[in-house]
Amino acid sequence: MNLAKALGSVGGLTLASRVLGVLRDSLFLRFVGAGFASDAFLIAFRLPNMFRALFAEGAFSAAFIPMFNRKVAEGEAAEKGSGLRRGVAFAEDALSVLLPILLLFTAIILVLAWPVTWIQTFGYARGTPAQFDYIVLLNRLTFPYLLFISLVSLLGGILNSLNRYWVNAAAPILLNLTLIVALLAFHDHEPLFTARNQAIAVSVAGIVQFAWLWWACRSAGVRLRLKRPTINPDVKRLLALIGPAAAGAGAVQINLVVSTALAASLLPEGSVSYIYTADRLNQLPLGLIGIGLGTVLLPTISRLLGSGRDAEAMETQNRGMELALLLTLPATVALIVCGAPITAALFQHGKFDATDTFYTAQALAAFSIGLPSYILVKVLTPGYYARSDTKTPVRYATWSMLVNLGLNLAFIRPLGHMGPPLATAIASTVNVALLYRTLARRGQFVADPQLRRRTPRLIVAALLMGATMWLLNDLFQPYVTGSSLQRWGALIILVGTGVLVYAAASFATGAFRVAELRKLIKR
């Protein structure tokens, strides 16, 4: 497996999706601003967005892909050419049970949208009854997205197992394009109408994504038939693995839901928008590195372990960790040091003003402290899921969520809108420490000499880059709030300067040599 090439394919498309997501958010804040309407939409969007992360990028894939690969391998061992047929038969059995559950669950949420919204916002204590009813309406409009994105996760898991990573990685682009078109075509001078139209567009985007994956599966020769629910041992095992994997993979997302609920209930109007916008910027490196690595590592490691190549599996995970740190450390430092000019360049126009930029940059700095841990979770959990161990990650995720809740309550009053992001960052770091310690104790992951040598040098290189960027901040400040051409020019030069300084510092500290970097990419 050419790990870097696969990461480039998946990570590049995921990064494109994140960039479009930032463009979408920039348009949304221009038309709506940071106030009640934006808070209401983001509260409603948080729930289906959480399930998207849990299913499309987490639980279902973590449980389904190793089992699907095992079925394909068993079929090939029994009769050459029959592997895919066995895998598809298993997928049809899974679909026969998954679809009725999703339909029932979606119907229940739509009927019980009022109490769900009450729990989601802790009663929305700072709002009026009319405002609360508006959030309930947006929840009903966005939640059908869950049905379609869960089916997308099934089809995407099949395509990932067939090494067609790019198809599934391109699906989120369709979500952002749909929302951007809706913003451009159906925005209104009244922010409440624009937010409502965005909620409708979320569910429409789910249909578009499902159609894309369905067509891609048919093009790959995979044609799933609808059948009566079949509860066989394989389906029982799949269902048993999904629950723990959902909590294990979704610790960060569940922490964000808790943070949003506390912010909606206890903090001033606009705080939800500051936290969400900061999280979207934080998601850019996570999209490029973390999700790409997680998508590639899980099927790769499960195949290697399934064929008894344990040493290669550990080597693959070491290099995954190496790539993660190489790309994550400079992103972390840059978002902490340059959060204000980046936020201003991307969002400060229309109804989003300098005060909103200042508060968003504060939340971004708090979130970014945990960026390495958000990404390392994606590198470490495949080591558990590939061995069909979903219980250990869920146990640690539960501890992480308890830490997050406690820190949220401790931080939210003294730190305001910075409290929930900081609590999420610390809780994620606790989760990573537990995951790493257990893998190391079991002998399933041991940092090799190459990784141990490079890590401190990469940290030094990132800090040198951060010091340089901090000195340049004031120089770029007048341009990041100018015309669109000035904004993008300043942002490109700022980011490009950081990349060059980090590259030079990496070579100067001996973290990487040119020949080693070339080998890592081409190996």
C-alpha positions in Angstrom: 0.0 0.0 0.0 1.4 3.4 -1.0 0.3 5.1 2.2 1.3 8.7 1.2 -0.4 8.4 -2.3 -3.6 7.0 -0.8 -3.6 9.8 1.8 -3.0 12.3 -0.9 -6.1 11.1 -2.8 -8.4 10.9 0.2 -6.9 13.8 2.1 -6.9 16.1 -1.0 -10.5 15.5 -1.7 -11.4 15.9 2.0 -9.4 19.1 2.1 -11.3 20.3 -1.0 -14.5 19.6 0.9 -13.3 21.5 4.0 -12.2 24.5 1.8 -15.7 24.5 0.2 -17.1 24.2 3.7 -15.2 27.4 4.8 -16.5 29.1 1.6 -20.0 28.0 2.6 -19.6 29.3 6.1 -18.2 32.5 4.9 -21.3 33.1 2.7 -23.6 32.0 5.5 -22.1 34.4 8.0 -22.1 37.2 5.4 -25.9 36.8 4.9 -26.9 35.8 8.4 -24.2 37.2 10.8 -23.4 35.8 14.2 -26.7 36.1 16.1 -29.8 34.1 16.9 -30.5 32.9 13.3 -27.0 31.5 12.8 -27.0 30.0 16.4 -30.3 28.3 15.6 -29.2 26.7 12.4 -25.9 25.6 13.8 -27.6 24.0 16.8 -29.9 22.1 14.4 -27.1 21.2 12.1 -25.0 19.9 15.0 -27.1 16.8 15.5 -27.1 15.4 11.9 -23.5 16.6 11.5 -22.6 14.5 14.6 -24.2 11.4 13.1 -22.4 12.1 9.8 -19.1 12.0 11.7 -20.1 8.9 13.7 -21.4 6.9 10.7 -19.6 8.1 7.6 -16.2 8.6 9.3 -16.6 6.4 12.3 -18.7 3.7 13.8 -20.3 2.0 10.8 -17.1 2.0 8.7 -15.1 0.8 11.7 -17.4 -2.2 12.2 -18.3 -2.9 8.6 -15.0 -2.6 6.7 -13.1 -5.3 8.5 -16.0 -7.7 8.3 -16.6 -7.0 4.6 -12.8 -7.5 3.9 -12.9 -10.8 5.8 -15.9 -12.0 3.8 -14.1 -11.2 0.6 -10.9 -12.9 1.7 -12.8 -16.0 2.8 -14.6 -16.2 -0.6 -11.3 -15.9 -2.5 -9.8 -18.6 -0.4 -12.8 -20.9 -1.0 -13.2 -20.2 -4.7 -11.2 -17.7 -6.8 -13.5 -14.9 -8.0 -16.2 -15.4 -5.5 -14.8 -13.0 -2.8 -16.8 -10.0 -4.0 -20.0 -12.0 -4.2 -19.7 -13.0 -0.5 -18.9 -9.5 0.5 -21.9 -8.1 -1.4 -24.2 -10.8 0.2 -23.0 -9.6 3.6 -23.7 -6.0 2.6 -27.2 -6.9 1.5 -27.9 -8.6 4.9 -26.6 -5.5 6.7 -28.7 -3.2 4.5 -31.8 -5.3 5.2 -31.5 -4.6 8.9 -30.0 -1.1 8.8 -32.7 0.5 6.5 -35.7 -0.3 8.7 -33.8 0.8 11.8 -32.9 4.1 10.2 -36.5 4.7 8.9 -37.9 4.1 12.4 -35.3 6.2 14.2 -35.8 9.1 11.8 -39.5 9.0 12.2 -39.2 8.9 16.0 -36.8 11.9 16.0 -39.2 13.9 13.8 -42.1 13.2 16.1 -40.1 13.9 19.2 -38.2 17.0 17.9 -39.4 19.2 20.7 -38.0 17.2 23.6 -34.8 16.3 21.6 -34.3 20.1 21.0 -34.9 20.7 24.7 -32.2 18.2 25.7 -29.9 19.5 22.9 -30.0 23.1 24.2 -30.7 22.4 27.9 -34.0 24.2 27.4 -32.5 27.1 25.6 -32.8 29.2 28.8 -31.6 32.5 27.2 -34.3 32.5 24.4 -38.0 33.0 24.0 -40.6 30.3 23.3 -40.8 31.5 19.7 -37.1 31.2 19.3 -37.1 27.7 20.8 -40.0 26.7 18.4 -37.8 27.9 15.5 -34.9 25.7 16.5 -37.4 22.7 16.7 -38.5 23.5 13.1 -34.9 23.6 11.8 -34.2 20.3 13.6 -37.1 18.6 11.8 -35.8 20.0 8.5 -32.3 18.8 8.9 -32.7 15.4 10.6 -33.7 13.4 7.5 -30.0 13.9 6.4 -29.2 11.1 8.9 -31.1 8.5 7.0 -29.3 9.2 3.7 -25.8 9.7 5.2 -26.0 6.4 7.0 -26.8 4.6 3.8 -23.9 6.5 2.2 -21.6 5.1 4.9 -22.6 1.5 3.9 -21.9 2.1 0.2 -18.7 4.1 1.0 -17.4 1.2 3.2 -17.8 -1.2 0.2 -16.0 1.2 -2.1 -13.2 1.8 0.5 -12.7 -2.0 0.8 -12.4 -2.1 -3.0 -9.6 0.6 -2.8 -11.9 3.2 -4.5 -11.2 5.7 -1.7 -11.7 8.8 -3.8 -15.4 8.2 -4.5 -16.4 8.2 -0.9 -14.0 11.0 -0.1 -15.7 13.2 -2.8 -19.2 12.8 -1.3 -18.9 15.6 1.3 -18.0 18.0 -1.6 -21.6 17.5 -2.8 -22.9 18.5 0.6 -21.0 21.8 0.5 -21.9 22.5 -3.1 -25.6 21.9 -2.4 -25.5 24.3 0.6 -23.5 26.9 -1.4 -26.0 26.8 -4.2 -28.9 27.2 -1.7 -27.2 30.2 -0.1 -26.6 31.9 -3.4 -30.0 31.2 -4.9 -32.3 31.4 -1.8 -30.7 33.9 0.6 -33.0 36.6 2.0 -32.5 39.9 3.8 -34.2 38.3 6.7 -31.7 36.0 8.4 -34.4 33.6 9.7 -35.5 32.7 6.2 -31.9 32.2 5.0 -31.2 29.8 7.9 -34.5 27.9 7.3 -33.6 27.4 3.6 -30.1 26.1 4.6 -31.8 23.6 6.9 -33.9 22.3 3.9 -30.7 22.1 1.8 -29.0 19.9 4.3 -31.5 17.1 3.7 -31.5 17.7 -0.1 -27.7 17.2 0.1 -28.1 13.8 1.8 -30.2 12.6 -1.2 -27.5 13.9 -3.7 -24.7 12.2 -1.8 -26.7 8.9 -1.7 -27.3 9.0 -5.4 -23.6 9.6 -6.1 -22.5 6.6 -4.0 -25.3 4.3 -5.4 -24.1 5.2 -9.0 -20.5 4.6 -8.1 -21.2 1.2 -6.6 -23.1 0.1 -9.7 -20.2 1.3 -11.8 -17.9 -0.9 -9.7 -20.2 -4.0 -10.3 -21.8 -3.9 -6.9 -25.6 -4.0 -7.1 -27.3 -4.3 -3.7 -30.8 -5.8 -3.6 -33.4 -4.9 -1.1 -34.6 -7.9 0.9 -36.5 -8.8 4.0 -34.6 -8.2 7.2 -32.1 -11.0 7.8 -30.7 -11.5 11.4 -27.9 -13.9 10.9 -24.7 -14.3 13.1 -22.8 -11.9 10.9 -25.4 -9.2 11.2 -25.6 -9.7 14.9 -21.9 -9.3 15.2 -22.0 -6.1 13.1 -24.7 -4.6 15.3 -22.8 -5.6 18.4 -19.7 -3.8 17.1 -21.4 -0.6 15.9 -22.6 0.6 19.3 -19.2 0.7 21.0 -17.5 1.9 17.8 -20.0 4.9 17.7 -19.1 6.1 21.1 -15.4 5.4 20.6 -15.1 7.1 17.2 -17.5 9.9 18.2 -15.9 11.2 21.4 -14.9 14.5 19.8 -18.3 14.9 18.2 -20.2 14.1 21.3 -18.0 16.5 23.2 -18.8 19.2 20.7 -22.6 18.6 21.1 -22.2 19.0 24.9 -20.2 22.2 24.3 -22.8 23.6 21.9 -25.6 22.8 24.4 -23.8 24.6 27.2 -23.0 27.5 25.0 -26.6 27.8 23.8 -27.9 27.7 27.3 -25.3 29.7 29.4 -23.4 32.0 27.0 -24.4 35.3 25.2 -26.0 35.3 21.8 -23.5 34.5 19.0 -21.3 32.2 21.2 -22.5 29.1 19.3 -21.5 30.8 16.1 -18.0 31.7 17.4 -17.4 28.1 18.6 -18.8 26.6 15.4 -16.7 28.9 13.1 -13.6 28.1 15.0 -14.3 24.4 14.8 -14.7 24.7 11.0 -11.2 26.2 10.7 -9.9 23.6 13.0 -11.4 21.0 10.7 -9.3 21.9 7.8 -6.1 20.1 8.8 -8.2 17.4 10.4 -9.9 16.8 7.0 -6.6 16.7 5.2 -4.7 14.5 7.6 -6.9 12.7 10.2 -9.8 11.6 8.1 -7.6 10.6 5.2 -5.3 8.6 7.4 -8.2 6.9 9.2 -9.9 6.0 6.0 -6.8 4.4 4.5 -5.3 2.8 7.7 -8.4 0.8 8.7 -8.8 -1.4 5.6 -5.0 -1.5 5.1 -4.2 -2.7 8.7 -7.2 -5.1 8.7 -5.9 -6.7 5.5 -2.3 -7.0 6.8 -3.5 -8.5 10.1 -5.9 -10.9 8.3 -3.0 -12.3 6.3 -0.7 -12.6 9.3 1.6 -9.7 8.4 1.7 -8.2 11.9 5.1 -6.5 11.5 3.9 -4.8 8.3 0.8 -3.6 10.1 2.9 -2.0 12.8 5.2 -0.4 10.3 2.2 1.0 8.5 0.9 2.5 11.7 4.3 4.0 12.6 4.5 5.7 9.3 0.9 6.9 9.7 1.9 8.5 13.0 4.9 10.0 11.3 2.8 11.6 8.6 0.3 12.8 11.1 2.9 14.6 13.2 4.7 16.0 10.2 1.5 17.7 8.9 -0.3 18.4 12.2 2.3 20.1 14.4 2.7 23.2 12.1 -1.0 23.4 11.6 -1.5 23.5 15.3 1.0 26.3 15.9 -0.2 28.3 12.9 -3.9 28.3 14.0 -2.9 29.4 17.5 -0.5 32.1 16.4 -2.3 33.4 13.3 -6.0 32.7 14.2 -7.0 36.3 14.0 -5.7 37.2 10.5 -6.9 33.8 9.1 -10.4 34.4 10.6 -10.5 38.0 9.4 -9.5 37.1 5.8 -12.1 34.3 5.5 -15.1 35.6 7.4 -14.9 39.3 8.3 -17.3 40.9 5.9 -21.1 41.6 5.7 -22.7 41.0 9.1 -19.6 39.4 10.6 -17.5 42.2 12.1 -14.2 42.7 13.9 -15.6 41.8 17.3 -16.8 38.5 15.9 -13.4 37.8 14.4 -11.7 38.5 17.8 -14.0 36.1 19.7 -13.7 33.4 17.0 -9.9 33.6 17.0 -9.9 33.1 20.8 -12.1 29.9 20.4 -9.9 28.7 17.6 -6.7 29.0 19.7 -8.4 26.9 22.4 -9.6 24.2 19.9 -6.2 24.1 18.2 -4.4 23.0 21.4 -6.1 19.6 20.9 -5.6 19.3 17.1 -2.8 16.7 17.4 -4.9 14.6 19.6 -8.0 14.9 17.3 -5.8 13.5 14.4 -3.9 10.9 16.4 -7.3 9.3 17.4 -7.8 8.6 13.7 -4.3 6.9 13.6 -4.6 4.9 16.8 -8.2 3.6 16.7 -7.7 1.5 13.5 -5.3 -0.6 15.6 -8.3 -1.6 17.7 -11.0 -1.8 15.0 -8.9 -3.9 12.7 -8.7 -6.5 15.6 -12.5 -6.2 16.1 -11.9 -4.6 19.5 -14.5 -1.8 19.8 -15.0 -2.0 23.5 -11.7 -0.5 24.6 -12.1 2.7 22.5 -15.6 3.2 23.9 -14.4 2.8 27.4 -11.8 5.5 26.9 -14.2 7.7 25.0 -16.6 7.5 27.9 -13.8 8.7 30.3 -13.0 11.4 27.8 -16.6 12.6 27.7 -16.8 12.7 31.5 -13.6 14.8 31.5 -15.1 17.1 28.9 -18.3 17.6 30.8 -16.4 18.4 34.1 -14.1 20.8 32.4 -16.9 22.5 30.5 -18.7 23.2 33.7 -15.5 24.4 35.3 -14.4 26.6 32.4 -17.6 28.1 30.9 -18.1 30.8 33.5 -14.6 32.1 33.8 -13.5 31.6 30.2 -16.8 32.2 28.4 -16.8 31.0 24.7 -13.2 29.8 25.1 -14.2 27.3 27.8 -16.0 24.6 25.8 -13.3 24.4 23.0 -10.5 24.2 25.7 -12.4 21.5 27.5 -12.9 19.5 24.3 -9.1 19.8 23.4 -8.0 18.5 26.9 -10.6 15.7 26.8 -9.4 14.5 23.4 -5.8 14.6 24.6 -6.8 12.3 27.5 -8.5 9.9 25.1 -5.3 9.7 22.9 -3.1 9.1 25.9 -5.2 6.1 27.0 -5.5 4.7 23.5 -1.7 4.9 23.0 -0.8 3.4 26.4 -3.0 0.3 25.9 -1.8 -0.4 22.4 1.8 -0.1 23.6 1.1 -2.3 26.6 -0.4 -5.0 24.4 2.6 -4.8 22.1 0.3 -3.9 19.2 1.9 -0.5 18.6 5.5 0.4 19.5 7.0 3.6 18.3 10.1 2.6 16.3 13.4 4.5 16.5 12.7 6.5 13.4 9.5 7.9 14.9 11.1 8.6 18.3 14.0 10.4 16.6 11.8 12.7 14.4 9.1 13.7 16.9 11.0 16.1 19.1 12.7 17.6 16.0 9.4 18.2 14.3 8.2 20.0 17.5 11.2 22.3 17.4 10.6 23.0 13.7 6.9 23.9 14.3 7.9 26.2 17.2 10.5 28.0 15.1 7.8 28.5 12.4 5.3 29.8 15.0 7.8 32.4 16.3 8.4 33.7 12.7 4.6 33.8 12.0 4.0 35.7 15.2 6.5 38.4 14.2 4.8 38.7 10.8 1.2 39.0 12.1 1.1 42.8 12.3 2.5 43.1 8.8 -0.4 41.2 7.3 -3.2 42.7 9.5 -4.1 45.7 7.2 -4.5 43.4 4.2 -6.7 40.6 5.6 -9.6 43.0 5.9 -9.2 44.7 2.5 -10.6 43.8 -0.9 -11.2 40.1 -1.8 -8.0 40.2 -3.9 -6.0 41.6 -1.0 -7.5 39.1 1.5 -6.7 36.0 -0.6 -3.3 37.4 -1.6 -2.4 38.1 2.1 -3.7 34.7 3.2 -1.8 32.8 0.5 1.5 34.6 1.3 1.0 34.1 5.0 0.4 30.4 4.7 3.1 30.0 2.0 5.6 31.7 4.3 4.7 29.4 7.1 5.2 26.3 4.9 8.6 27.5 3.7 9.8 28.3 7.2 8.6 25.0 8.5 10.2 23.1 5.7 13.5 24.9 6.2 13.3 24.3 10.0 12.6 20.6 9.5 15.7 20.1 7.4 17.8 22.3 9.6 16.9 20.3 12.7 17.4 17.0 11.0 13.7 16.0 11.3 13.8 15.1 7.7 16.3 14.8 4.9 15.4 15.2 1.3 16.2 11.6 0.5 14.1 10.4 3.4 11.1 12.5 2.5 11.3 11.3 -1.1 11.4 7.7 0.1 8.4 8.2 2.4 6.3 9.5 -0.5 7.4 7.0 -3.1 7.9 3.8 -1.0 
